[in-house]
Amino acid sequence: MPDLDLQISVEDDRWPDEEQLNTLCKRVLDAAAQMLATEEKQPFPKQPCEVSLVFTDDAAIREINAEWRGKDKATNVLSFPAFPVTPGKMPGPMLGDIVIARETLEREAEELEKPFDDHLTHLMVHGFLHLFGYDHIEKDEAEKMEALETRILAGLGLSDPYAGQDPIV
C-alpha cells in the first residue's frame, strides 16, 4: 500500500481540531492512493510521499488564487503539485499542497444539501488527483478525473457528486 506522510496546518479556528482532520485526511487520502495504485497502476516511491493540507478561510484562499492563478476570488480547493507529474508516472517524494477554504466549502455543502464532511472528502480527493497530474480543462480529461473521483468516493461509501451533470471543464 502506498505510504503518505500528511502535514496538516489549520489556519482558521472554525475547522475541526487538527487531530480530527488528520484522521479524516488519512482515511480519505489512503483510500485514494490505494485505488490509484491498484486500479490505475499509479506507481509510488518506496519512501512515504508528503502531502501538505492547509485548512484556511476564503480571504486566504482568495489571496493565493489571485497570486498563483490570476483569479481574484475565493474558491473551494487549490492544489499545487511539487513537481510536474503525468498520471501513471512516478511522482517525487513530495506530492504537493492542497488548500481548502472553510466558508466556500460550507456554502457549497449547504447548496448541494450534502453533509460538510462528505463535501470535504470530495474536495480532498479532487485536490489529491490534481497532485498526480489529473485535470479537468478538456472534456476528456474531466470525464476521466470525475470517474476516478466517483470510484474513490464510492469506495468511501459516498454517492457520485457529478450525477446528472456534464463534466466540469
C-alpha positions in Angstrom: 0.0 0.0 0.0 1.3 3.5 -0.8 2.5 5.4 2.3 1.6 9.0 2.7 3.1 11.5 5.1 0.4 14.0 5.8 1.4 17.5 7.0 -1.7 19.4 8.3 -2.0 23.1 9.0 -5.2 24.7 10.4 -5.3 28.4 9.8 -9.0 29.1 10.8 -10.4 28.0 14.2 -13.8 27.1 12.6 -12.2 23.9 11.3 -12.4 20.8 13.4 -9.3 20.3 15.5 -6.1 19.0 13.9 -6.3 15.5 15.2 -9.9 15.1 13.8 -8.8 16.5 10.4 -5.7 14.2 10.4 -7.9 11.2 11.0 -10.3 12.1 8.2 -7.4 13.1 5.8 -5.6 9.8 6.5 -8.7 7.7 5.8 -9.6 9.6 2.6 -6.2 10.0 1.0 -5.1 6.5 1.9 -8.2 5.2 0.1 -7.5 7.4 -2.9 -3.8 6.4 -3.0 -4.7 2.7 -2.7 -7.3 2.9 -5.6 -4.8 4.8 -7.8 -2.1 2.2 -7.1 -4.3 -0.9 -7.6 -6.8 0.1 -10.3 -4.8 2.8 -12.2 -1.4 1.2 -11.7 -0.1 4.5 -10.4 3.5 4.0 -9.1 4.5 5.4 -5.8 8.0 5.9 -4.4 9.2 3.4 -1.7 9.6 6.2 0.8 6.4 8.0 2.1 5.0 10.7 -0.2 4.5 14.0 1.6 1.2 15.8 1.1 0.6 19.2 2.8 -3.0 20.1 3.6 -3.9 23.6 4.6 -7.3 24.3 6.1 -7.9 28.0 5.8 -10.6 30.6 5.0 -12.0 32.4 2.0 -9.8 35.5 2.5 -6.5 33.5 2.5 -7.5 31.3 -0.4 -8.6 34.3 -2.4 -5.1 35.8 -2.0 -3.5 32.5 -3.0 -5.8 32.2 -6.0 -5.0 35.8 -7.1 -1.3 35.3 -6.7 -0.9 31.9 -8.3 -3.8 31.7 -10.8 -4.6 35.3 -11.5 -8.2 34.9 -10.2 -9.1 37.4 -7.5 -11.8 35.3 -5.9 -12.2 32.7 -3.3 -12.5 29.1 -4.4 -13.1 25.8 -2.6 -9.8 23.9 -3.2 -6.5 24.6 -4.7 -3.8 22.1 -5.5 -0.1 22.8 -6.1 1.9 19.8 -7.3 5.5 20.0 -6.0 6.7 18.8 -9.4 5.1 18.4 -12.8 3.5 14.9 -12.9 1.7 12.9 -15.6 -0.9 10.4 -14.4 0.6 7.0 -14.3 4.2 8.3 -14.0 6.3 8.1 -10.8 5.9 11.1 -8.6 8.6 12.5 -6.3 8.7 12.0 -2.6 6.9 15.4 -2.1 3.5 15.4 -3.9 2.5 19.0 -3.1 -0.1 21.1 -1.3 -3.9 21.1 -1.1 -5.5 24.2 0.3 -9.2 24.2 1.3 -11.4 27.2 2.2 -13.9 26.8 5.1 -16.6 29.3 4.1 -16.8 28.2 0.4 -16.9 24.5 1.4 -19.6 25.2 3.9 -21.7 27.3 1.5 -21.4 24.7 -1.3 -22.3 21.8 1.1 -25.4 23.6 2.1 -26.3 24.4 -1.6 -25.7 20.8 -2.6 -27.6 19.6 0.5 -24.6 17.4 1.5 -23.1 16.8 4.8 -20.0 19.0 5.4 -17.6 16.0 5.8 -18.9 14.4 2.6 -18.2 17.6 0.6 -14.8 18.0 2.3 -14.0 14.4 1.4 -14.8 15.1 -2.2 -12.6 18.2 -2.3 -9.7 16.3 -0.7 -10.0 13.6 -3.3 -10.3 16.2 -6.1 -7.2 18.1 -4.9 -5.2 14.8 -4.4 -5.9 13.8 -8.0 -4.5 17.1 -9.2 -1.3 16.3 -7.4 -0.9 13.3 -9.8 -1.5 15.4 -12.9 -5.2 14.8 -13.4 -7.1 17.8 -14.6 -10.5 18.9 -16.0 -9.5 21.6 -18.5 -10.5 19.4 -21.5 -13.7 17.4 -21.6 -12.0 14.0 -22.0 -9.7 14.9 -19.0 -12.6 16.0 -17.0 -14.5 12.8 -17.7 -11.5 10.6 -16.6 -10.9 12.7 -13.4 -14.5 12.7 -12.4 -14.8 9.0 -13.0 -11.8 8.4 -10.7 -13.3 10.7 -8.1 -16.6 8.9 -8.2 -14.9 5.5 -7.8 -12.8 6.7 -4.9 -15.8 8.3 -3.2 -17.9 5.1 -3.8 -15.2 3.1 -2.0 -15.6 5.5 0.9 -19.4 5.0 0.9 -20.3 8.3 -0.8 -22.5 8.9 -3.8 -21.5 10.3 -7.2 -21.0 14.1 -6.7 -21.4 14.6 -10.5 -24.6 12.5 -11.1 -26.7 14.2 -13.7 -24.1 16.9 -14.6 -21.9 17.3 -17.7 -18.2 17.1 -16.9 -16.8 20.4 -15.4 -14.4 22.0 -17.8 
